[in-house]
Amino acid sequence: MINLDYAATSPMSASAMQRYFDTNQKFYYNSESLHSGGDMVKDIVHNCENALNEYFTDNFTLVTSTSGSHANEMALNNYLYHESNKTIVLTSKFEHPSVYAALHEHARYDIHYFPEDETGMIDLTLTEQFIQQYHETIACVSCVHVSSETGYIFPIEQIGQLTNQFNIPFHIDAVQSAGKLRIPTQYVTSLSISGHKFFGPKGIGALLIREEALRITNPFYHHEHHMRNGTVDVPSLVAMTQALIDYKQSDTIQQFNHKIITTLDPALYVPMKFEPQLKNIIPILINKTDGQYIMQQLSQHNILISTGTACGHGTMHSRGLETLITKQSYSVHQYIRVSLSTLTTEEEINTFLEVINQIT
């Protein structure tokens, strides 16, 4: 099987599995228990928090989650349940479905999207004007760091400088960027990560949030700074932390990215290029046929790609992507995504290119 869908998920690394096994065997106690076993495990949670802060060279409070989606939802609920005198949320048209799902629960807020330039990307000048004009009524700003659909890297630092100027909470979805890019955490109030995107376990993520930004969203939530209920999955947290610390982006990813872009048959395939763009993710538009057909043909050769976010059952696309594709006179049905990892080999890339260029 040739996996070229690493933006959807990744396998656990050997070190993460070992840490999970060891922790589960030796430190299986409940971190909320009042005995010495509970104290021991609580210390492990604090050690993970310290390790994550050291990794990001910042100072956040750790709240574990079941996924990146869950972390996004907790962050937005944290900011929006209490802002009775605020009426606006500013976000992008490229967000993960979990962001829109969370915003749907807060119907009293007016959802505004970042102003766009002629290419369909964020216009920072107009964004600055919007924030200056409405800063007194903006409850929070939420933006993905790297689009899982296109690999485009959003201007988090510039947006964060604007939100900091007016003390507006700024949440970023760092699920696709954690481990792969430097994250300008000094400009954000909170960020979400997901273990299985960087060789950690599935079912574990984290919301890293400023202590002063924490609020009680539900008086019946008793765990993790009153942000959620449920026993902390400490083995998975330890394994996720280890996986992130171990993750090293490889130069071969950029080489494979270039090889794919330059070797695809230009009569059939048009790579979508952005600046800046994470090289792990390669969005491609298709002439003459649709993405589902290409994906199915590749799947018959045990080559795995995607036609949309896995959280949308493989077919969901953001409004932002639809706009970008339409501007190029294509349909979203003509889109596929190839995504690479440090495990991707040259042999796999060669096989993929040989097969996809023969599909008609």
N, C-alpha and C positions, 0 to 999 in steps of 0.2 A: 504494500500500500504506500503510495506517495502522497503525503499530506502537504498540501499547499493552502491550507485553511487555518493557519496558526492564529489569526486574529480572532477566531472563534474560541479556541481553547488550545492547551498544550499538555503534554504528559508530565507527570511528576518527575522531578530529578531524583537521582539516587540519594543525594544528601537530604533532600526534603523527606523522602520516604523513610530514611533511617531515623531522622529526628522525630517524625511522626510515631514510628514504632517504639522508639526508646521512651518518648514522653508518655505514650499510652500505656506502656508496661510499668513504668516506675512512678509516674505522677498523674494517676488517673483520678485523683480526688476532685471534689467540687470546689471551685475557687471561692464560693460563697460560704462554705462550711466554716464554723467558728473554731474548729480544732486545729492542731498543728499541721495536719495534712492540707487543710484548706489554706492556711497561711503560706505553706510551702508553694502551692500552686499559684496563689495570688502573687507571690514574688516572681514567679516565672512570667506571668502576664505583664508585670511591671518591667521585667527585663526585656520583653519583646517591645514594649512601648519605648523604652530607652534605645533599643537597637534601631527601631524604625526612625526615631528622631535623629539618631546619629547618622543614619543613612541619608535622610533628607536634610541634614544639617539645620534643623529647626527644632521648635518646641511645641508639639501638639499633644492633645489628649487623645488616647486611643479608645475607640468604640468598635468592637468587632461586629461584623455583619455576616450574613449568609452568602453575600455576593456583592459585586459592584453595584448592581441594581438596588439592592437593599440599602447600601450605604448612601446612594444618591437620594433615595426616598427619605431616609432618616435626616439627612442634612437639610433638605427643603422643608420637611415638616418642622424641624427645629427652628428655622427662620420664620416660617409663615404662620404657625399657630398663634403667635403672640403679637404680631405687628398690626394691631387694630387701627392705628393711625396711618398705615401705609397702604397703598393701593396698586402698586406696580411691581411686576417681576420682569426683569430683563434677561433674555436668554437668546440662544441661536436657533436656527432652523436645522441644525445638524446634530442635535442632541440624541442620546440614547433614548429608546422608548420609555425607560424607567423614569426619566425626568418629566416627560409629558404626563405619564401616569400619576406622578406625585402632584404635579400642578393641577391636574384635573380634580383632585380632592380639595382644592382651594379656589373654588369658583368665584369668590368675591374679589379676587385679584385680577387686574387687567394684565394679560400677558403681552409683552412687547418684544419684538425681535431686533437684534442688532441691525442697524441700517447697513445696506449693502452697496457696494460699488458696481460698476458696469459688468464685472466678471461674476457677480453673485457672491463675493466674499465680503467680510466685514469691512466697512468704511470707518476707520478709526477717527477721522475728523468729525463725521456726523455722529458717531458714538459719543465722542467727547461733548459735543453740543447737546445731545439728548441727556446725558448724565448731569451736566451742569444745569440744564433747565428743570429737570424733574428729580433731582437728588433728594429732596425733602420727602418725596412720596415713594421712592424705590425701596421696597422691603429687602430685596436681595438680587444679586446677579449670579447666574449660573451659566457656565460655559464648558464644553468639552475641550480637553487639551489637544488630543489627536482624534480626528474623525476615523472611526473604524471602517467607513465606507471608501474614503479617498486617501487617507494618510495625511491629509492637510494638517499642519501644525498651527493652531490658533494663537493669536498674539496675546497670550495670557499676561505677560509682563506689562504690556501697555494698558490692557484693560484693568489689571490690578492696580496700577498707579492711579488710575482715575477713581476706582472704587475706594482706595485708601484715602484719597484726598477728601472724600465726603463721608468716610466712615460707614460705607455700605458693605454688608456681608457679601463675600465673594466665594462661591463654591466652584471647584473645578472637578470634572470627571477625568481622573488620570488613569483610568483602567487600561487604555492602550499605550500610554506613555511611560508608566512606572517601570523602571529598569532599563528603558530604551533611550530616554532623553533626560537631560537635566530639567527638573521642574522648579520654576522660580517661586518656591513656597513662601518667600518673604512677602509676596503680594497677595496671598490667598488666606481666607478665613478657614476653609476646610477643603479637603480633597478625598476622593474615593479611590480605592484600589481593589483588585480582585486577584486572589492567589493563582487561579488556574491560567491566567494570561502570561505568567512568567515562570512556569514549571513548578508551581505550588499545587496544593490540593484544590479540588472543586468544593463548593459549599462553604468557603471562607473568604471573607474580604475584610475591609476595614474602612471606617470613617475616621480620618485624622482631623481634629477640629480644635480651634483655640479654646482654652479653658473658659475664658471670659465670654465666649459666644454660646456656651452650653445653656440650654433652658429645659425645664421640665415640660415635655410635650404631653405626658399622661401621668396623672398622680398614682396610677396603679402600675407603672413601670418601676421596678425596684433594682434592676441590674444595670451595670455599666453607666453610671452617672445619670440614672433615671431615663436613659434613652431607649431601653428595650427590656423585654423579659427573656428568660431562657438561660440555661446554663452555658457558660463560655466553653467553646470547643477548644481547649488549650492545646491538645496535640496538633490540631490543624493550624492554629495560630503560630505555634512554634515552627511548623514546617513551612508555612507561608513566609514567615520572617526570614528563615534560612534561605529559601529559594530566591527571595528578592536580593538579599545580600550577595548571593553567589552569582546572580545573573550578570553576564557580560555580553554586551552587544558585539557582534563579529563584523570585521571588515568585509567578509565574504558576502554579507547580505547586500551591501551596496554593489558589489561586483555582479551578483546574480540578478539584482534589479536591473542593472544596465544591460546585461545579456538578454534578459527577457524583452525589454523595451526595444532593443535594436534588432532582435532576431525574429520577433513576431511578424508574420506576413502582413505588410502594410495595406494590402488590398482587402484584408479580412478584419484586422484588429487595429484599434486606435487607443493606445494608452493615454490616460488622463494625467496630465502633469501639472503640478502645483509648486509654488515656492513660498515657504519651505514645506517639505513633505517627508514624512517618515518612510524610509526606504523599505521597511518590512511589508508595506501595503502597496499593492499595485492595482489600481482600478483600470478596467479596460472596457472600451465600447466596441461593439461588434457590428460589422456590416453584413447585410444579407440574411441574417438569422437572429435568434434571440438567445439570451443567456442561459435559460433553462435547458435548451437543446445542447449547447456547448457543455454545460455542467454534466448532463446525463451521458453524453458521449465520452467525456473524460472519465467519468465514474466507471464506465464499462471497462476502462483500461486501469482501474484502481488508482486513478489520480483524482484527488479531492480538491475542489475549489468551492467558491460560494457565489451566490447571486444576491445576497442581502444579509442583514444581521441575523445571527442565529436566534436572537431573542425575539425576532419577528417571524419565526417559523420559516426562515430562509427566503422570504419574499418581501419583507418590509423594507421600505426605503424612506429616508428622511425627506422632508420638504425641500431642504437645501440641496440634496443630491438631485432630486427631480428637476429643480431649477437649473442646476449646472448642466445636466444632460440635455434638457430642452434647448438651452442656449446654443448647444452644439448640433442641434437638429436631429437628435436621437431620442429614443424612448427608453424609459427605465428597464424595459424588457430586454434591451440590448446591452445590459451592463453585467459584467462579472468582476469578481475580486480574487486576486491571487495574493496570498500573504505568506511570508517567509519567516524562518526562525534560525537560530544558531544551529539547529539540527539539520537544516536543509543542506543537501549535498549537490555537487556539480552534476553527478550522474542523474539525480532526480530532475534537475533543471533541463538537462539535455533530453531526457525522455519526454518530459512535459512539452517542450518546444517541438519535438519531432511529431508527437501525436496531435497537438492542437493545430499545427500548421497543415495537417492533412485532412482536418475535418471540413467538409463542404456541405 
